[in-house]
């Protein structure tokens, strides 16, 4: 291998149950907070009315936001190392208002996560022609040939069941993408190519 060759690129996709559970709690309580409050779960939680009508929504929203940030930090660490399951209930202990509202829903949140999960998806099965890690590597190599600089050796995607084909950068080399986006290979490739071009 040439001394000038770029280092090996690792690409990972993670569908984090802890983040999905937190989003389920948010939507079930009718909170308007999160990475983008307009982005709700798809499919919806199925509750006819938000369960949080009697809550102090401002306080619960603040506790949820700090809870989400804590889970997100631990989850993104898993993108560059060994993934360990996150106990979402333990993060509620120091957030009493949110805990009282959320604890009865944790079982439903886990069941919802299992029900919407698919056994084999394009980003998971290397036998699939649309196996997205290979597509990502090909896009990065194509951009390198065009002179676009790569400043990371690991690229990680958190896949969330959000409405719409959306994605955004968390930090260099780490992204959030919706399931709708990763299911549409052409749209995903177009989106990720634009992310690479935006790298300074």
N, C-alpha and C positions, 0 to 999 in steps of 0.2 A: 504494500500500500504506500502511496506517495506521502511524503512528510507534509505535503500541502493539502492532502485530502481532509475534508471536514470530519469532525468526530462523528461516531455512530449516533443516529437519531432514534430515540425511543418514543413511541407513540402509544398512548393509552386512553381508553374510554371507560368511564366509571359511571354506573347508574346508582347514585348514592341513596340508599333507603332512608337515612337519617334526614337528609335535606327534603326528600319527598314527604316524609312524615311531618316535618315542620311546615311545609307548604299546605298540607292537608289541614293542619290545625289552624293556620292563618285563614284559609278559605272557609272552613267550617265555622269559625268565629266571626266571619265577615269583616276581618281587619283589612285596612287599606294601607299596607306597608310591605316592605320587602325590596328585592332588587329592582323590581318595577311593579308597582301595585296593580297595574292594568293586566299583568300576565297571570292569569288564573290557571288552575290545573285543568287538564283535558285528558280524560273525561272529568266533568265536575264531580264534586264530592257527593252529590245526590241529595243533599239536605234541602228541604223545601224552603226553610228560613234559616238565616244565620243563628247559631247557637249562642252568640254573645250579646244579645240585645240588652241584657241587664248588667253588663260589665262596665267598668270604668275603661272605656275603649282607649283613651289616651295612655293610661298607665299600662294596660295590657299590651298595647302596640309597642310601647317603649321596651317592655320586657321581652316581647317576641323578637324585636329587632336585635337586641343584644344576644339573645339565645341563638338566633340565626347566624349572627357573626361568629359566635363561638363554634357552632357546628361547621360552618363554612371553612373556618381556619383549620380545623382538624381534618376535614375532608380533603382540602387542597394539599395537605401534607401527604395524604395517601396517594396522590397522583405521582409523586416522585419517590415513593417507597412502598413498603408492604402495607396493603390495605387491612385495617383492623375495624371490625364493626364498632359503631358508635352507639353508646347507650343514651338515647335522647332523654330518657326519664331523669337521669342523673343531672342533666343540665337545668332541670326545672326546680331543683331543690332550693336554689337561691333566688327564685323568681315566684313568690307565693301567689300573686294574683293570676299569673299565667298558669301556674301549676294547678290551681283549683279548677280552672276552666279546661285545661288541656288533658290532664291525666285520664279522665273518663273516655277520652277520644283516642287514646294511643292504640288500643286494640283495633278500632275501626280504621285508623290510619295505616297500620301494618297490613290489614286485610285488603284495603284499597290498593296498596302498593303491590301486593301479590297478584291481585286480580288483573291489574293493567299491565303487568310485566309480561314480556314475550320470551319464550324459551330460547329462540335463536334470532338474532338480528344482524343486519349487515355489518355492524361494527364489531360483532363478537365472533363470527365463524370464519376462520381463514379459508374455508373451502368455498365461500361465497365470492363470486366474481366482483361484488361490490364491497368487499371487506375494506372498511374505511381506513384502518391504519396504513394499508398499502397505498391507498389513494392519497392520503396525507403525505406520505413519504415521497410519492411521485411528484406532487405539487411543489414540495419544498425543493426537490432536486431541480425541477424545471425553473423555479425562481432563481436558484443559485446559478444556473447556466445563463440567466439573463442579468446576472450581476447583483441580484437582491441579496443583501447580507443576512445571514442567520446568526442570531445571538443567543440561542439556547440549544441544548442537546436533548431535552425532553419536552414533548408537547402532550398536554393532558386535556381531556374534554370531560366535563361533568354533564351527563345527559339527564335532562329533567322533562317530565311529561307536561309541558306548558302548552297553552293554546298558541297556534301559529308557528310558522317556520322562522324561528328567531335564534340569534346567538350573539354573544358579546364577549369581549376579552376581560378577564379578571386581573391578570398581570401578564407580563411577557411569557408566552408559552403555555398559558392556562386559560381555558375558555369554558363558558356555559353555553350549551346548545340544547334546543328543544328536540324532542323525539321526532316531531314533524320535519325538522330540518335534516336530521341524519337519515331519515327514511327516503328523502328525495336526494339521491346522489348528485344529480346535476346541480341542484340548488345549493347543496352543501359545498360542493367543490367551488362554485362561483363565490360563495360567501367566504370560504377559507382563503381563496386566492386574494380576495380584497383585503383580508386581515394581514396576509403576508406583505402585501404592497404597502400597508400602512405602517409597517415596522420601520422605525428610524434607526 
